[in-house]
């Protein structure tokens, strides 16, 4: 009986320990030299191989669980996760080193109390079980001395951390002041003036005005740094005209696609199923007597239009119901008809007329389709020839003269918009190719080929007036209208006059959003005094803000109390994090960190 209890205890403890600490199972360190015990040290504190391996294994298991599959160490390294593991371990050892400097430690009794309090080491009776303890440490790759020393070090680290973090709190008054600031509410009016609110006679600006505006807004009218690109291209369309067209081939294609060119009449229908023929017949009678209709019957059952929609069918696909349905008019209900679902009534929603395209009518489109298909084959046949030509030192111009490509030139930047750039392969090549790189043959999504060359890099420049004259004229006109709007708004505000649309808002806090208005409107409202106003410019609009009332925050409400608590927690956490970071940074400066890269690489290689 005792043996059985002990066995169960060991299994139970080991399952729990799988979540508490990570052993070395499956991650042998047999390839490590017997002399390699540490991967580095910070100050006088060693970072041992075993500690690093356990931390890596723990991270590997946790990350694998997140991805839903077992990851390898190499995959972990690809994500840079092993650096995070090492950084975390270095921080722990940094605190441990500082604790040692400060003579912070715990006695054997404290270590013992910590260990026996861990549920993972307790037996079924709830008491500490020495067998479970020994078994767990053995499987996790610890000696009892190592584990007890880690408990001692971790306890000392925690004491130091708590000493740093404790006491970093703001008082209640500070939190209440912030809450009062955030919960203060304001009521106000906004008078909106639009472009049609002012008289404005448009006048074409002079070239001097255009140049002055351009000089003040160069960033809006700048051509970015560009690449002068030459590209040779061969597309199926370029060869399609050379493809001989055989009438017999087109006739065969037509026969293969006859169903596409000759479509029978179809009906789009709805259906309702019934439990019995009597119910279905009764429904049909009510519809014919105008006592109800198909839609009302559907609604009575809680069915939507999508629920009753059956589909679009030709006569041959409807089998037994085809004659009645194809004899009916749009909107007519027929049935009941027996189906696999029982008695059903159908409604004709739409009649799709038959379509018939003769061979002669389809001939031109068939010829184009056939020629393009054959042209793609001709292009494919030129891939190897084109690649060999470039590999032998040929140029884009040689592709034109010897293979049949055509050559084009473009000025390429993020603003360039030409059809060929819609092809992803071409766009990526244009973006990534550098000046001096040799052209390569690549395939387009339409079956074509291309190769490109960067001829020159063109520095960014400001566009001249003639390039953007109409844009400048429009921008200047909008600017003048906005100035006029703002002047009119300020006059109305000064004289306390109202004109245009007036909107009222009540009890808005600082985090309120006002749709279709500039973002700074709410900010300006909270900068005003009661009875005062402010004009805010928009896009061809002016907003006259008038503050009516200020409602002080009521800090006695549940919402306010919750906010005060959240403010205290957030600021306290931020203060603690900042202080801890400052302490850690200072400790790093004062403690030499030495990482043995060879030992690290040896550990990584030892993972199986």
C-alpha positions in Angstrom: 0.0 0.0 0.0 2.8 2.4 0.9 4.6 1.7 -2.4 1.4 2.4 -4.3 0.9 5.7 -2.5 4.4 6.8 -3.1 4.2 5.9 -6.8 1.0 7.9 -7.3 2.6 10.7 -5.4 5.6 10.8 -7.7 3.4 10.9 -10.8 1.2 13.6 -9.4 4.2 15.7 -8.3 6.0 15.3 -11.7 2.9 16.5 -13.6 2.8 19.6 -11.5 6.6 20.1 -11.7 6.2 20.1 -15.5 4.6 23.5 -15.1 7.0 24.8 -12.4 10.5 24.0 -13.7 12.0 22.6 -16.8 14.5 19.8 -16.8 17.0 18.6 -19.3 15.0 15.8 -20.8 15.5 15.6 -24.6 18.2 18.3 -24.5 21.4 16.5 -23.7 24.6 18.3 -22.8 26.8 15.4 -23.6 28.6 17.4 -26.3 29.7 20.0 -23.8 33.2 19.9 -22.5 33.3 18.7 -18.8 35.2 21.9 -18.0 32.4 24.2 -19.4 30.2 25.0 -16.4 29.2 28.6 -17.1 28.2 30.7 -20.1 29.4 33.9 -18.4 29.2 36.0 -15.3 28.1 39.4 -14.2 30.2 40.9 -11.4 31.1 38.0 -9.2 28.0 35.9 -10.0 28.2 33.1 -12.5 25.6 32.2 -15.1 25.7 28.5 -15.2 25.2 26.2 -18.2 22.4 24.4 -16.5 20.5 27.6 -15.6 20.7 28.8 -19.3 19.6 25.4 -20.6 16.6 25.3 -18.3 15.6 28.8 -19.2 15.9 28.0 -22.9 13.9 24.8 -22.6 11.2 26.6 -20.6 10.9 29.3 -23.3 11.0 26.7 -26.1 8.0 24.8 -24.5 6.0 28.0 -23.8 6.5 29.3 -27.4 5.7 25.9 -28.8 2.4 25.9 -26.9 1.6 29.4 -28.3 2.3 28.2 -31.9 0.5 24.9 -31.4 3.4 22.8 -32.6 6.8 21.7 -31.3 9.5 24.3 -32.3 13.2 23.7 -32.6 15.9 25.8 -31.1 16.8 27.0 -34.6 13.3 28.4 -35.0 13.5 30.0 -31.6 16.8 31.7 -32.7 15.2 32.9 -35.9 12.7 34.8 -33.8 15.5 36.1 -31.6 13.9 34.5 -28.6 17.2 33.1 -27.2 18.5 36.7 -26.8 15.4 37.4 -24.7 16.1 34.4 -22.6 19.7 35.4 -22.0 18.7 39.0 -21.2 16.2 37.9 -18.6 18.7 35.5 -17.1 21.4 38.3 -17.0 18.9 40.6 -15.2 18.2 37.9 -12.6 21.9 37.4 -12.0 22.4 41.1 -11.9 20.0 41.4 -9.0 21.6 38.4 -7.4 25.0 40.0 -7.6 23.7 43.2 -6.1 22.0 41.3 -3.3 25.3 39.6 -2.6 27.1 43.0 -2.5 24.4 44.2 0.0 24.8 41.0 2.1 21.1 40.2 1.5 20.6 36.5 2.1 18.2 34.1 3.9 19.1 31.4 6.4 18.6 27.7 5.9 15.3 27.7 7.8 13.8 30.2 5.4 15.0 28.1 2.4 13.5 25.0 4.1 10.2 26.8 4.7 10.0 27.9 1.1 10.6 24.4 -0.2 8.2 22.5 2.0 5.4 25.1 1.2 5.5 24.2 -2.5 2.5 22.1 -3.4 4.5 20.2 -6.0 6.4 18.5 -3.2 3.4 17.5 -1.1 2.0 14.0 -0.9 -1.6 13.0 -0.9 -1.8 13.9 2.8 -0.9 17.5 2.1 2.5 17.2 3.9 5.9 17.6 2.4 7.1 14.3 0.8 10.8 13.7 0.6 10.5 11.0 -2.0 8.5 13.4 -4.3 11.1 16.1 -3.7 14.1 13.9 -4.6 12.3 12.4 -7.6 11.3 15.8 -9.0 14.8 17.2 -8.6 16.4 14.2 -10.2 14.2 14.5 -13.3 14.7 18.2 -13.5 18.4 17.8 -13.5 19.0 19.4 -10.1 21.0 18.3 -7.1 19.3 19.2 -3.9 22.2 21.6 -3.1 21.7 23.4 -6.5 18.0 23.7 -6.1 18.3 25.0 -2.5 20.9 27.5 -3.6 18.6 28.7 -6.4 15.7 29.1 -3.9 18.1 31.1 -1.6 19.2 33.3 -4.5 15.7 33.8 -5.8 14.5 34.8 -2.3 17.3 37.3 -2.0 16.4 38.7 -5.4 12.8 39.1 -4.4 13.8 40.9 -1.2 15.9 43.3 -3.2 13.2 43.8 -5.9 10.5 44.5 -3.3 12.8 47.0 -1.6 13.2 48.9 -4.8 9.6 48.8 -5.8 7.9 49.4 -2.4 6.9 52.9 -1.4 6.7 54.2 -5.0 3.1 55.5 -4.7 1.3 58.7 -5.4 -1.0 60.0 -2.7 -4.8 60.2 -2.9 -4.9 63.9 -3.5 -2.7 63.6 -6.6 -4.9 60.9 -8.0 -8.0 62.9 -7.3 -6.6 66.0 -9.0 -6.0 63.9 -12.2 -9.4 62.3 -12.0 -11.1 65.7 -11.6 -9.1 67.0 -14.6 -10.2 64.0 -16.7 -13.9 64.0 -15.6 -14.5 67.7 -15.9 -17.3 68.2 -18.5 -18.2 71.2 -20.7 -21.2 72.3 -22.6 -20.8 74.4 -25.7 -22.1 75.6 -29.1 -20.3 75.2 -32.4 -21.2 77.5 -35.2 -20.1 76.0 -38.6 -19.3 78.3 -41.6 -18.9 76.7 -45.0 -17.5 78.0 -48.2 -20.9 79.1 -49.5 -21.3 81.3 -46.4 -18.9 83.9 -47.8 -18.7 85.9 -51.0 -15.7 85.0 -53.0 -14.7 85.9 -56.5 -12.1 83.5 -57.9 -9.2 85.2 -59.7 -6.3 83.3 -61.3 -3.2 83.8 -59.3 -0.1 85.4 -61.0 3.0 83.3 -61.6 4.7 85.2 -58.8 1.9 84.1 -56.4 2.2 80.5 -57.7 6.0 80.5 -57.1 5.6 81.9 -53.6 3.1 79.3 -52.7 5.3 76.6 -54.2 8.3 77.8 -52.3 6.4 77.6 -49.0 5.0 74.1 -49.7 7.8 72.4 -51.5 7.3 69.1 -49.6 3.8 68.8 -51.2 5.2 69.2 -54.7 8.4 67.2 -54.6 9.3 64.4 -57.0 11.1 61.9 -54.7 14.4 60.3 -55.5 13.8 58.2 -58.6 15.4 55.5 -60.7 15.7 55.8 -64.4 14.8 52.3 -65.6 15.1 50.7 -69.0 13.2 47.5 -69.3 12.9 45.0 -72.1 9.5 43.2 -72.3 8.0 40.5 -74.3 4.2 39.8 -73.8 1.9 37.3 -75.5 -0.1 40.2 -77.0 3.0 41.2 -79.0 3.1 37.8 -80.7 -0.6 37.1 -81.0 -0.9 38.6 -84.5 1.8 36.2 -85.8 -0.2 33.1 -84.7 -1.9 31.4 -87.7 -5.6 30.9 -87.2 -7.1 27.6 -88.4 -10.9 27.6 -88.9 -11.1 24.0 -88.0 -9.3 24.5 -84.7 -11.7 27.3 -83.8 -14.7 25.1 -84.6 -13.4 22.4 -82.3 -12.9 25.0 -79.5 -16.5 26.2 -80.1 -17.8 22.7 -79.8 -15.9 22.1 -76.5 -17.4 25.3 -75.1 -20.8 25.0 -76.7 -22.6 25.1 -73.3 -21.0 28.6 -72.7 -22.2 29.9 -76.0 -25.7 28.3 -75.9 -27.4 28.7 -72.5 -31.0 27.5 -72.1 -33.7 29.5 -70.5 -33.5 29.4 -66.7 -35.8 30.2 -63.7 -34.7 31.8 -60.4 -37.1 30.3 -57.8 -38.0 30.3 -54.1 -39.5 27.4 -52.3 -41.5 26.6 -49.1 -41.8 23.1 -47.7 -44.8 21.7 -45.8 -45.4 18.8 -43.5 -48.4 17.5 -45.5 -50.0 17.8 -48.9 -53.1 19.3 -47.3 -51.1 22.1 -45.7 -49.4 22.9 -49.0 -52.7 22.8 -50.9 -54.3 25.1 -48.4 -51.4 27.6 -48.8 -51.8 27.6 -52.5 -55.5 28.2 -52.2 -55.0 31.1 -49.8 -52.5 32.7 -52.3 -54.9 32.3 -55.2 -57.7 33.8 -53.2 -55.5 36.7 -52.3 -55.8 35.8 -48.6 -52.1 35.8 -48.2 -48.9 35.7 -50.4 -45.6 33.8 -50.5 -43.8 36.5 -48.5 -46.4 36.5 -45.7 -46.2 32.7 -45.4 -42.4 33.0 -45.2 -42.6 35.6 -42.5 -45.0 33.5 -40.4 -42.3 30.9 -40.2 -39.6 33.4 -39.4 -37.9 32.8 -42.7 -35.9 35.4 -44.6 -35.5 35.9 -48.3 -32.2 34.0 -48.2 -33.9 31.1 -46.4 -36.5 30.5 -49.1 -34.2 31.2 -52.1 -33.6 28.0 -53.9 -31.5 29.0 -56.9 -31.4 29.4 -60.7 -32.1 26.3 -62.8 -32.6 25.2 -66.4 -35.6 23.1 -67.3 -33.7 19.8 -67.4 -32.3 20.4 -63.9 -35.7 20.7 -62.3 -37.0 17.2 -63.2 -40.6 16.6 -62.1 -41.3 20.3 -61.3 -40.0 21.7 -64.5 -43.2 21.8 -66.5 -45.2 23.8 -63.9 -42.3 26.1 -63.0 -41.5 26.9 -66.7 -45.1 27.5 -67.5 -45.4 30.1 -64.7 -44.9 33.8 -65.0 -42.7 36.0 -62.7 -44.2 36.2 -59.2 -46.5 33.2 -59.8 -46.7 30.4 -57.2 -47.0 26.8 -58.3 -47.5 23.5 -56.5 -47.8 21.6 -54.3 -45.1 19.4 -55.8 -43.8 16.2 -54.1 -40.1 16.3 -53.5 -37.6 14.6 -51.2 -38.4 17.3 -48.6 -42.1 16.5 -48.9 -44.8 18.8 -50.4 -43.3 22.1 -51.7 -44.6 25.2 -53.4 -42.4 27.3 -55.7 -42.4 30.9 -56.6 -40.8 32.2 -59.8 -38.7 35.2 -58.9 -36.9 35.8 -62.2 -36.9 34.5 -65.8 -33.4 34.3 -67.4 -33.8 34.3 -71.1 -32.0 31.8 -73.2 -28.7 32.9 -74.9 -27.4 31.5 -78.1 -24.2 32.6 -79.8 -23.5 31.1 -83.2 -20.0 30.0 -84.3 -19.8 33.0 -86.7 -20.6 35.4 -83.9 -18.2 33.8 -81.5 -15.4 33.4 -84.1 -13.6 36.6 -83.4 -13.4 36.1 -79.6 -12.4 32.5 -80.1 -9.6 33.6 -82.5 -8.3 36.1 -80.0 -8.4 33.6 -77.2 -6.6 31.0 -79.3 -4.0 33.4 -80.6 -3.2 34.6 -77.1 -2.9 31.0 -75.8 -0.6 30.0 -78.6 1.4 33.3 -78.1 2.1 32.3 -74.5 3.6 29.1 -75.7 5.8 31.1 -78.1 7.0 33.3 -75.2 7.8 30.2 -73.1 10.0 28.9 -75.9 12.0 32.1 -75.8 12.9 31.9 -72.1 16.0 29.8 -72.4 17.3 31.8 -75.4 16.8 35.1 -73.6 18.5 33.8 -70.4 21.5 32.5 -72.4 21.8 35.8 -74.2 22.0 37.8 -71.0 24.3 35.2 -69.4 26.7 35.6 -72.3 26.9 39.4 -71.6 24.0 40.5 -73.8 22.1 43.7 -73.2 18.5 44.7 -73.1 19.0 46.1 -76.6 20.2 42.7 -77.7 16.9 41.2 -76.5 15.1 43.6 -78.7 17.2 42.9 -81.9 17.7 39.2 -81.4 14.7 37.9 -79.6 11.9 40.3 -80.4 11.5 42.2 -77.1 10.6 45.8 -77.0 12.3 48.3 -74.8 10.7 51.0 -72.6 12.0 53.7 -70.2 10.4 54.9 -67.0 11.2 57.3 -64.2 10.4 55.1 -61.2 9.5 56.2 -57.7 6.6 55.5 -55.2 4.4 57.9 -57.2 4.9 56.1 -60.6 1.7 54.6 -61.9 1.9 52.6 -65.1 0.2 49.3 -66.0 3.3 47.1 -65.8 3.9 48.1 -62.2 0.6 46.4 -61.3 2.5 43.1 -61.8 4.0 42.2 -58.4 7.2 40.6 -59.8 8.0 43.7 -61.9 7.2 46.1 -59.1 9.4 44.2 -56.6 12.3 44.1 -59.2 12.0 47.8 -59.9 12.1 48.5 -56.1 15.0 46.2 -55.2 17.3 46.4 -58.2 20.3 48.6 -57.8 22.4 50.5 -60.3 25.1 48.3 -61.8 23.2 45.0 -61.3 23.0 42.8 -64.4 19.5 42.3 -65.9 17.8 39.0 -65.3 14.9 37.4 -67.2 11.8 37.2 -65.1 8.2 36.2 -65.8 5.1 38.4 -65.7 1.8 37.1 -64.3 0.3 37.4 -67.8 2.8 35.0 -69.2 5.2 37.6 -70.5 8.9 38.1 -69.9 10.9 41.1 -68.8 14.4 42.2 -67.8 15.2 45.6 -66.3 18.3 47.8 -65.8 18.8 50.8 -63.6 20.4 53.4 -65.9 20.7 56.3 -63.4 19.5 57.6 -60.0 17.7 60.9 -60.2 17.8 63.2 -57.1 14.6 64.4 -55.5 13.5 67.8 -56.9 10.7 70.3 -56.5 8.3 70.3 -59.4 8.2 73.4 -61.5 5.1 75.6 -61.9 4.1 74.2 -65.3 4.0 70.6 -63.9 1.6 71.5 -61.1 -0.1 74.8 -62.3 -3.7 73.6 -61.9 -2.9 72.0 -58.5 -1.3 75.2 -57.3 -4.2 77.4 -58.5 -6.7 75.1 -56.8 -4.7 75.1 -53.5 -4.3 78.9 -53.6 -8.0 79.4 -54.2 -8.8 77.1 -51.2 -6.4 79.0 -49.1 -8.0 82.3 -49.9 -11.4 80.9 -49.2 -10.2 79.6 -45.8 -8.8 83.0 -44.9 -12.0 84.7 -45.8 -14.0 82.1 -43.8 -11.8 82.6 -40.8 -12.1 86.4 -41.0 -15.9 86.1 -41.3 -15.9 83.7 -38.3 -13.8 86.0 -36.2 -16.1 89.0 -37.0 -19.2 87.0 -36.0 -17.5 85.9 -32.8 -16.4 89.4 -32.0 -19.9 90.9 -32.6 -21.6 87.9 -30.9 -23.6 87.2 -34.1 -24.9 83.9 -35.3 -24.9 82.7 -38.9 -24.9 79.2 -40.5 -25.3 75.9 -38.8 -25.2 75.9 -35.0 -24.6 72.6 -33.1 -25.0 72.2 -29.3 -23.0 69.8 -27.2 -23.6 69.0 -23.5 -21.3 67.6 -20.8 -18.5 66.5 -23.0 -15.2 65.4 -21.3 -11.7 65.8 -22.6 -11.7 62.3 -24.3 -14.9 63.1 -26.3 -14.8 62.8 -30.1 -16.7 65.1 -32.3 -17.4 63.5 -35.7 -16.5 65.4 -38.9 -14.6 68.1 -36.9 -10.9 69.0 -36.5 -9.3 67.0 -33.7 -8.2 70.1 -31.9 -11.8 71.4 -31.4 -12.2 69.6 -28.1 -8.8 70.7 -26.9 -9.7 74.3 -27.6 -13.0 74.0 -25.8 -11.1 73.0 -22.6 -8.8 76.0 -23.0 -11.7 78.4 -23.0 -13.3 80.4 -20.1 -17.1 80.5 -19.7 -18.6 83.1 -22.1 -15.5 83.1 -24.3 -15.0 81.8 -27.8 -12.5 80.6 -30.3 -12.3 80.2 -34.1 -10.9 76.9 -35.4 -10.0 76.4 -39.1 -11.1 73.3 -40.9 -11.0 72.1 -44.5 -13.0 74.8 -46.3 -14.9 75.3 -43.0 -14.6 77.5 -40.0 -15.8 76.5 -36.5 -16.8 79.2 -34.0 -16.6 77.7 -30.5 -18.5 79.2 -27.6 -18.3 77.8 -24.1 -21.6 77.8 -22.2 -20.9 75.9 -19.0 -18.3 73.9 -17.0 -19.4 71.0 -14.8 -16.9 70.1 -12.2 -16.2 66.4 -11.7 -18.2 64.5 -9.0 -15.5 62.3 -7.4 -18.1 60.6 -5.2 -19.5 58.5 -8.0 -18.6 54.8 -8.6 -17.1 55.8 -12.0 -14.9 58.4 -10.4 -13.7 56.1 -7.6 -12.8 53.4 -10.2 -10.9 56.0 -12.2 -9.0 57.2 -9.2 -8.0 53.6 -8.4 -6.9 53.0 -12.0 -4.9 56.2 -12.0 -3.1 55.3 -8.7 -2.3 51.8 -10.0 -1.1 52.9 -13.4 1.2 55.7 -12.0 2.4 53.5 -9.2 3.3 50.7 -11.7 5.0 53.2 -14.0 7.0 54.7 -11.1 8.1 51.3 -10.0 9.1 50.2 -13.5 11.1 53.4 -14.1 12.8 53.1 -10.7 13.6 49.4 -11.3 15.0 50.2 -14.8 17.2 52.9 -13.4 18.5 50.7 -10.7 19.2 47.9 -13.2 21.0 50.2 -15.6 23.2 51.6 -12.8 23.9 48.1 -11.6 24.9 47.1 -15.1 27.3 50.1 -15.4 28.9 49.1 -12.1 29.1 45.3 -12.8 31.1 43.9 -15.6 29.2 41.5 -17.9 31.2 38.7 -19.5 29.5 36.3 -21.9 31.4 33.3 -23.2 30.1 33.0 -26.8 31.9 29.7 -27.3 30.0 28.2 -24.3 26.7 29.7 -25.7 27.3 28.1 -29.1 28.2 24.8 -27.4 24.9 24.8 -25.5 22.9 25.6 -28.6 24.7 22.7 -30.5 23.9 20.3 -27.6 20.1 20.7 -28.0 18.8 17.5 -29.6 
